[in-house]
Amino acid sequence: MGVDALPILDCACASLRRAARAVTQRYEAALKESGLKPTQFTLLQALSRLGTSPQSALVKFLAIDATTLSRTLRPLADAGWIRAVDGTDARETRWELTPEGHRKVLQTRPAWRRAQQDLQGRLGKKKWTVLLEELATVAAVAQE
C-alpha cells in the first residue's frame, strides 16, 4: 500500500491516543454534513444496538466516564434523538433512541460506512479484523 508508518511510541496510552485522534479526524470529516460528531454517532449507534439502556451500561459498553457521557447525552436529548425513560430503579437513568434518533442513525450510517470502508481498504481486511479484535481485548484488559 505504500503508507509509511509513524514512529513507534514507547507508551501504549500515547500510541492509542495518537491513533484515536487520527481516526477521529477521518470520521469527523466523513460525518460533517450530518452535523454529528463521531462521539455522538457512536452513542446513537450504541443505543441502536443495545436498545433502552441504563446510563451505567453505556458507561461500561463505551468505556467512558459518567461525566463525559452526560455531556455527550445532553445535546442528543436536546435535538430530540434520545430520551430518558423511567426504569424499575428510580436511581438509574435509562436512555433510548426516539423515532427521530433512529432516522438520524439511518441517515448518517452511509457516511459512517464510507469512512469505515476507506480505512478498511487502506489497512486490508486481515489487518482491519485483527485491529478491531485487539482493540476490544485491550479495552477489556484495561478495564479490569
C-alpha positions, 0 to 999 in steps of 0.5 A: 500500500505504500503508507509509511508508518509513524514512529513507534511510541514507547507508551501504549496510552500515547500510541492509542491516543495518537491513533484515536485522534487520527481516526477521529479526524477521518470520521469527523470529516466523513460525518460533517454534513450530518452535523454529528460528531463521531462521539455522538454517532457512536452513542446513537449507534450504541443505543441502536444496538443495545436498545433502552439502556441504563446510563451505567451500561453505556458507561461500561459498553463505551468505556467512558466516564459518567461525566463525559457521557452526560455531556455527550447525552445532553445535546442528543436529548436536546435535538430530540434523538434520545430520551430518558425513560423511567426504569424499575430503579428510580436511581438509574437513568435509562436512555433510548433512541426516539423515532427521530434518533433512529432516522438520524442513525439511518441517515448518517450510517452511509457516511459512517460506512464510507469512512469505515470502508476507506480505512478498511481498504487502506489497512486490508481486511486481515489487518482491519479484523485483527485491529478491531479484535485487539482493540476490544481485548485491550479495552477489556484488559484495561478495564479490569 
